[in-house]
Amino acid sequence: MNIQNITLYPCSIPLAKPVVTSFGKMIARSSLLIAVTDCDGQTGWGECWCNFPSGGMAYKVRLYQDTVAPRIPTQADLTPSQLFNHLTEALRVIACQTGDQGAIGQVIAGLDIALWDLAARQQQQPLAALLNPNFHRQLPMYASGVDRKEIEQRIASARSLGITDYKLKVGFEPRDDLDAIEYFLSQLTTEESLAIDANQGWSVAKARSVLPEIPNEIHWIEEPILADEPFEQWAELQALTAVPFSGGENYLHKGAYTAYFESIQKPFHILQPDACKWGGITGVSDLFPAIRHAGIAYYPHFLGSAVGLAASAHLLAAEGGSGLLEYDIQPNQLRDGLAIEPLPVADGSYQISDHVGHGIDPNPTVLRQWCQESIVLELTH
């Protein structure tokens, strides 16, 4: 694959009402989009995670400009996976020197998604088909991002899309969390289910006190404690509840996944890598054989624009659809209004169509509205 140019589109929409989690507030919808164009003028689109902190997008733009661009071999005929591996190795010393493995992994991931989208367009295939000819076309979604103060409103929004599974943000004071869970469950029909996401918000001691009180009908508990707590700590806490744990969103280097799969007792059995945070298409799809061998479920984590959502959907489709696709039920114009065509969402599911690539072509007018300036990277040709 020969790369002609790479353009960054830092998009941001201020929020009238911040999105509140246990670790902070998101004051804007921000997405750093990456467009990679080949010598024939075809373009693939990727997304680099940049929700937190608020200045994270500007930092990652500079990483692309100063650190990534000089190391991209534009003339070499490399596959997306080969480019991913090349950049991972080339930037390894930078990640070690700065201690910033997360940001380095995220800028590589965003570029990798764009490269795979471009590769699928070049071969006139949907991205899922390029990854797995026997991909799964219909992907049930769950509604995430539900704030305890907006339960009825978000349930109504989800039901209007045909969604029957929900995820409530917890990780605050245990009594408040338990009251919110109890109320949410009282609003659901017998066909609907509820998961909860603590966003790493409970200490180990707090988790010990609250987990035995979590109702058994909860579908799963996401990141009840910090992602880097020892596996033994996760196992001890899992023994306190029949509700399964989930995690993996904040595993930000390959070694974390290797340790997870090599562990005799898995700390959780629902794995949630975020392709925009680490791995892109290359890294996450490389996990699929280990996921199948371990007999665990794959629920891709995602919170961002239509580009990252589409990439996550095609990954889940290629994996075989063992889990649910995350759909943030909060209002999000960067998801719903970005693409030229509406998102392929119907009857509570994301539908993988025959469109080439991941199927998302950003509307140029919308890009001009939400992106103050596009940035063309200086590549060595």
C-alpha positions as CSV (number, residue, x, y, z in Angstrom):
1,M,0.0,0.0,0.0
2,N,1.5,3.3,-1.1
3,I,0.3,6.4,0.9
4,Q,0.0,9.7,-1.0
5,N,-1.1,11.9,1.9
6,I,-2.6,11.8,5.4
7,T,-4.9,14.5,6.7
8,L,-6.1,15.0,10.3
9,Y,-9.5,16.4,11.2
10,P,-9.7,17.5,14.8
11,C,-13.5,17.7,15.4
12,S,-15.1,19.1,18.6
13,I,-18.6,20.0,19.6
14,P,-19.0,21.7,23.0
15,L,-21.6,20.1,25.2
16,A,-24.3,22.2,26.9
17,K,-24.5,19.4,29.5
18,P,-21.2,17.6,30.4
19,V,-21.1,13.8,30.4
20,V,-20.2,12.8,33.9
21,T,-18.4,9.7,34.9
22,S,-16.8,8.6,38.2
23,F,-13.4,9.9,37.0
24,G,-14.4,13.3,35.5
25,K,-16.5,15.3,33.1
26,M,-16.5,15.3,29.3
27,I,-17.2,18.9,28.3
28,A,-17.2,18.3,24.5
29,R,-17.7,15.6,22.0
30,S,-14.2,15.3,20.4
31,S,-13.0,13.0,17.7
32,L,-9.6,13.1,15.9
33,L,-10.3,11.7,12.4
34,I,-7.5,10.5,10.1
35,A,-7.9,10.4,6.3
36,V,-5.3,8.3,4.4
37,T,-5.3,8.8,0.6
38,D,-3.5,6.5,-1.9
39,C,-2.0,7.4,-5.3
40,D,-5.3,6.7,-7.0
41,G,-7.2,9.2,-4.9
42,Q,-9.1,6.6,-2.7
43,T,-9.4,7.6,0.9
44,G,-9.7,5.5,4.1
45,W,-10.9,6.9,7.4
46,G,-9.8,6.2,10.9
47,E,-10.3,7.6,14.4
48,C,-7.9,8.1,17.3
49,W,-9.4,8.1,20.9
50,C,-9.2,11.5,22.6
51,N,-12.1,11.9,25.0
52,F,-10.1,12.6,28.1
53,P,-8.5,14.8,29.2
54,S,-9.9,17.8,27.3
55,G,-6.5,18.7,25.8
56,G,-5.8,15.2,24.7
57,M,-6.7,15.8,21.0
58,A,-4.2,18.7,20.6
59,Y,-1.5,16.5,22.1
60,K,-2.2,13.6,19.7
61,V,-2.2,16.0,16.7
62,R,1.3,16.9,17.6
63,L,2.3,13.3,18.1
64,Y,1.1,12.6,14.5
65,Q,3.0,15.6,13.2
66,D,6.3,15.3,15.1
67,T,6.6,11.6,16.0
68,V,4.5,9.4,13.7
69,A,4.7,11.1,10.3
70,P,8.5,11.0,10.0
71,R,8.4,7.2,10.6
72,I,5.8,6.3,8.0
73,P,7.4,4.5,5.0
74,T,5.2,5.9,2.3
75,Q,6.9,4.3,-0.7
76,A,7.1,0.7,0.7
77,D,4.4,-1.7,-0.5
78,L,3.3,-2.7,3.0
79,T,0.0,-4.1,4.3
80,P,-1.9,-2.3,7.1
81,S,-0.6,-5.0,9.5
82,Q,3.0,-4.6,8.4
83,L,2.7,-0.8,8.8
84,F,1.1,-1.3,12.3
85,N,4.0,-3.6,13.3
86,H,6.6,-1.2,11.8
87,L,5.2,1.8,13.7
88,T,4.8,-0.1,16.9
89,E,8.5,-1.1,16.8
90,A,9.7,2.3,15.6
91,L,7.9,4.1,18.4
92,R,8.7,1.6,21.1
93,V,11.6,3.7,22.3
94,I,9.5,6.8,22.4
95,A,6.8,5.0,24.4
96,C,9.5,3.8,26.9
97,Q,11.3,7.2,27.0
98,T,8.1,9.1,27.7
99,G,6.2,6.5,29.7
100,D,3.3,7.4,27.4
101,Q,2.3,4.0,25.9
102,G,-1.4,4.9,25.9
103,A,-1.1,8.0,23.6
104,I,1.5,6.2,21.3
105,G,-0.8,3.2,21.0
106,Q,-3.8,5.5,20.3
107,V,-2.2,7.4,17.4
108,I,-1.1,4.1,15.8
109,A,-4.5,2.7,16.3
110,G,-6.3,5.6,14.6
111,L,-4.0,5.4,11.6
112,D,-4.3,1.6,11.4
113,I,-8.2,1.9,11.2
114,A,-7.8,4.3,8.2
115,L,-5.3,2.0,6.5
116,W,-7.6,-1.0,6.8
117,D,-10.6,1.0,5.6
118,L,-8.5,2.1,2.6
119,A,-7.4,-1.5,1.9
120,A,-11.0,-2.8,1.9
121,R,-12.0,0.0,-0.5
122,Q,-9.1,-0.8,-2.8
123,Q,-10.3,-4.4,-2.9
124,Q,-14.0,-3.4,-3.2
125,Q,-15.1,-5.3,-0.1
126,P,-16.7,-4.5,3.2
127,L,-14.0,-4.4,5.9
128,A,-15.6,-7.3,7.8
129,A,-15.4,-9.4,4.6
130,L,-11.7,-8.6,4.2
131,L,-11.1,-9.8,7.7
132,N,-13.4,-12.8,7.6
133,P,-15.4,-13.9,4.5
134,N,-17.9,-15.6,6.9
135,F,-18.6,-12.4,8.8
136,H,-21.8,-11.8,10.9
137,R,-24.0,-9.2,9.3
138,Q,-26.5,-8.3,12.1
139,L,-25.0,-7.0,15.4
140,P,-27.3,-6.5,18.3
141,M,-26.5,-3.2,20.2
142,Y,-26.7,-2.2,23.8
143,A,-27.4,1.4,25.0
144,S,-24.5,2.7,27.1
145,G,-23.7,6.0,28.9
146,V,-27.0,6.1,30.9
147,D,-26.8,8.7,33.6
148,R,-28.8,8.0,36.8
149,K,-30.6,11.4,36.4
150,E,-31.8,10.5,32.9
151,I,-32.9,6.9,33.2
152,E,-36.4,7.3,31.8
153,Q,-35.3,9.5,28.9
154,R,-32.5,7.2,27.8
155,I,-34.7,4.1,28.1
156,A,-37.1,5.8,25.7
157,S,-34.3,6.7,23.3
158,A,-33.1,3.2,23.3
159,R,-36.5,1.7,22.8
160,S,-37.1,3.9,19.8
161,L,-34.2,2.2,18.2
162,G,-35.3,-1.3,19.2
163,I,-32.5,-1.7,21.7
164,T,-33.4,-3.9,24.7
165,D,-30.1,-3.9,26.6
166,Y,-28.7,-1.0,28.7
167,K,-25.6,0.0,30.7
168,L,-25.8,2.4,33.7
169,K,-22.9,4.5,34.8
170,V,-22.0,3.8,38.5
171,G,-18.8,4.0,40.4
172,F,-19.9,6.8,42.7
173,E,-21.1,6.3,46.3
174,P,-22.3,2.7,46.8
175,R,-25.7,3.6,48.3
176,D,-26.4,6.0,45.4
177,D,-25.3,3.4,42.9
178,L,-27.5,0.6,44.4
179,D,-30.5,2.9,44.5
180,A,-30.0,3.8,40.9
181,I,-29.6,0.2,39.9
182,E,-32.8,-0.8,41.8
183,Y,-34.8,2.0,40.1
184,F,-33.4,1.2,36.7
185,L,-34.4,-2.5,37.0
186,S,-37.9,-1.5,38.1
187,Q,-38.4,0.4,34.7
188,L,-37.4,-2.6,32.5
189,T,-39.6,-5.2,30.9
190,T,-38.9,-8.9,31.2
191,E,-37.2,-8.8,27.7
192,E,-34.8,-6.1,28.7
193,S,-31.5,-6.3,30.6
194,L,-29.1,-4.0,32.5
195,A,-25.4,-3.9,32.9
196,I,-23.4,-1.4,34.9
197,D,-20.1,0.3,34.3
198,A,-18.1,1.6,37.3
199,N,-15.4,3.2,35.1
200,Q,-12.7,1.9,37.6
201,G,-14.4,4.2,40.2
202,W,-14.5,1.8,43.2
203,S,-11.5,1.2,45.4
204,V,-11.0,-2.5,46.3
205,A,-12.4,-1.8,49.7
206,K,-15.5,-0.1,48.4
207,A,-16.0,-2.9,45.8
208,R,-15.9,-5.5,48.6
209,S,-18.7,-3.7,50.3
210,V,-21.0,-3.0,47.3
211,L,-20.6,-6.1,45.1
212,P,-22.5,-8.6,47.4
213,E,-25.5,-6.2,47.1
214,I,-25.5,-6.0,43.3
215,P,-28.7,-7.8,42.1
216,N,-27.9,-11.1,40.3
217,E,-30.0,-10.1,37.3
218,I,-27.4,-7.5,36.3
219,H,-25.9,-8.7,33.0
220,W,-22.3,-7.7,33.7
221,I,-20.2,-5.3,35.8
222,E,-17.6,-3.3,33.8
223,E,-14.3,-2.3,35.4
224,P,-15.4,-2.3,39.1
225,I,-11.8,-1.5,40.1
226,L,-8.7,-0.2,38.3
227,A,-7.7,-2.1,35.2
228,D,-4.1,-2.6,36.5
229,E,-5.0,-4.1,39.8
230,P,-3.5,-7.7,40.1
231,F,-5.6,-10.5,38.6
232,E,-5.8,-12.1,42.1
233,Q,-7.6,-9.0,43.3
234,W,-10.2,-9.2,40.5
235,A,-10.7,-12.9,41.2
236,E,-11.2,-12.2,44.9
237,L,-13.9,-9.7,44.1
238,Q,-15.5,-11.8,41.4
239,A,-16.1,-14.5,44.1
240,L,-18.3,-12.0,46.0
241,T,-21.0,-11.8,43.2
242,A,-22.6,-14.0,40.6
243,V,-22.6,-11.2,38.1
244,P,-19.7,-11.5,35.7
245,F,-17.0,-8.8,35.3
246,S,-15.9,-7.2,32.1
247,G,-12.7,-5.3,31.2
248,G,-10.0,-4.7,28.7
249,E,-10.9,-1.2,27.5
250,N,-7.9,0.1,29.3
251,Y,-5.4,-2.5,28.3
252,L,-3.2,-0.2,26.2
253,H,-0.4,-2.5,25.0
254,K,0.0,-6.0,23.7
255,G,1.7,-7.3,26.8
256,A,-1.5,-6.6,28.9
257,Y,-3.5,-8.9,26.6
258,T,-0.8,-11.5,26.5
259,A,-0.9,-11.6,30.3
260,Y,-4.6,-11.8,30.3
261,F,-4.8,-14.8,27.9
262,E,-1.9,-16.6,29.6
263,S,-3.5,-16.3,33.1
264,I,-4.9,-19.6,34.4
265,Q,-7.8,-17.8,36.1
266,K,-9.2,-15.0,33.9
267,P,-9.9,-11.8,35.8
268,F,-13.1,-11.4,33.7
269,H,-14.8,-13.3,30.9
270,I,-16.2,-10.4,28.8
271,L,-13.3,-8.8,26.9
272,Q,-13.8,-5.2,25.8
273,P,-10.8,-3.8,23.8
274,D,-11.3,-0.4,22.2
275,A,-9.9,-0.3,18.7
276,C,-9.4,3.5,18.9
277,K,-7.5,3.2,22.1
278,W,-5.2,0.3,21.2
279,G,-4.6,-2.0,18.3
280,G,-6.8,-0.6,15.6
281,I,-8.0,-3.3,13.3
282,T,-4.7,-5.1,13.3
283,G,-4.2,-5.5,17.0
284,V,-7.8,-6.3,18.0
285,S,-8.4,-8.8,15.1
286,D,-5.1,-10.5,16.2
287,L,-6.9,-11.3,19.5
288,F,-9.7,-13.3,17.9
289,P,-8.1,-16.7,17.9
290,A,-7.2,-16.3,21.6
291,I,-10.7,-15.1,22.4
292,R,-12.2,-18.2,20.7
293,H,-9.7,-20.5,22.4
294,A,-10.4,-19.1,25.8
295,G,-14.2,-19.3,25.3
296,I,-14.8,-15.7,26.3
297,A,-17.1,-13.1,24.8
298,Y,-16.0,-10.0,22.8
299,Y,-17.9,-6.8,23.5
300,P,-16.0,-4.0,21.7
301,H,-15.8,-0.8,23.8
302,F,-16.4,2.4,22.0
303,L,-17.2,6.1,22.6
304,G,-16.7,8.5,19.8
305,S,-17.7,9.3,16.2
306,A,-19.4,7.3,13.4
307,V,-16.0,6.2,12.1
308,G,-14.9,4.4,15.2
309,L,-18.3,2.9,15.7
310,A,-18.3,1.5,12.2
311,A,-14.8,0.1,12.7
312,S,-15.9,-1.5,16.0
313,A,-19.0,-3.0,14.3
314,H,-16.9,-4.5,11.5
315,L,-14.5,-6.0,14.0
316,L,-17.3,-7.6,15.9
317,A,-18.8,-8.9,12.6
318,A,-15.5,-10.4,11.6
319,E,-15.1,-12.0,15.1
320,G,-18.4,-13.8,14.6
321,G,-20.7,-11.6,16.7
322,S,-20.1,-13.3,20.1
323,G,-21.1,-10.1,22.0
324,L,-23.1,-6.9,21.8
325,L,-22.0,-3.7,20.1
326,E,-21.8,-0.7,22.3
327,Y,-24.0,2.3,21.3
328,D,-23.7,5.4,23.4
329,I,-27.3,6.5,23.9
330,Q,-26.4,10.1,24.8
331,P,-26.9,12.6,22.0
332,N,-23.8,12.6,19.8
333,Q,-23.8,14.6,16.6
334,L,-20.3,13.2,15.7
335,R,-21.9,9.8,15.5
336,D,-25.3,10.5,14.1
337,G,-24.6,13.5,11.8
338,L,-21.1,12.9,10.5
339,A,-21.6,10.5,7.6
340,I,-23.1,11.3,4.2
341,E,-25.5,8.3,4.7
342,P,-27.4,7.5,7.9
343,L,-25.9,4.9,10.2
344,P,-27.0,1.4,9.3
345,V,-29.0,0.9,12.5
346,A,-32.3,-0.8,12.5
347,D,-34.4,-3.0,14.9
348,G,-31.8,-2.6,17.7
349,S,-28.9,-3.8,15.5
350,Y,-26.1,-2.5,13.5
351,Q,-26.4,-3.9,10.0
352,I,-23.2,-4.6,8.0
353,S,-24.0,-3.7,4.4
354,D,-22.2,-4.4,1.1
355,H,-20.6,-0.9,1.2
356,V,-16.9,-1.1,0.8
357,G,-14.6,-0.4,3.7
358,H,-16.3,0.3,7.0
359,G,-19.0,2.2,5.2
360,I,-18.5,5.7,6.7
361,D,-17.8,8.6,4.4
362,P,-17.8,11.9,6.4
363,N,-19.8,14.7,4.9
364,P,-17.4,17.5,3.8
365,T,-19.8,20.2,4.9
366,V,-20.1,18.7,8.4
367,L,-16.3,18.4,8.6
368,R,-15.9,22.1,7.8
369,Q,-18.5,22.9,10.5
370,W,-17.0,20.9,13.3
371,C,-13.3,21.0,12.4
372,Q,-11.6,24.4,12.7
373,E,-8.8,23.3,10.4
374,S,-7.6,20.2,8.7
375,I,-3.9,19.3,9.1
376,V,-1.9,17.7,6.3
377,L,1.0,15.6,7.7
378,E,4.4,16.2,6.1
379,L,5.4,12.8,4.7
380,T,8.7,11.8,3.2
381,H,8.1,10.7,-0.4
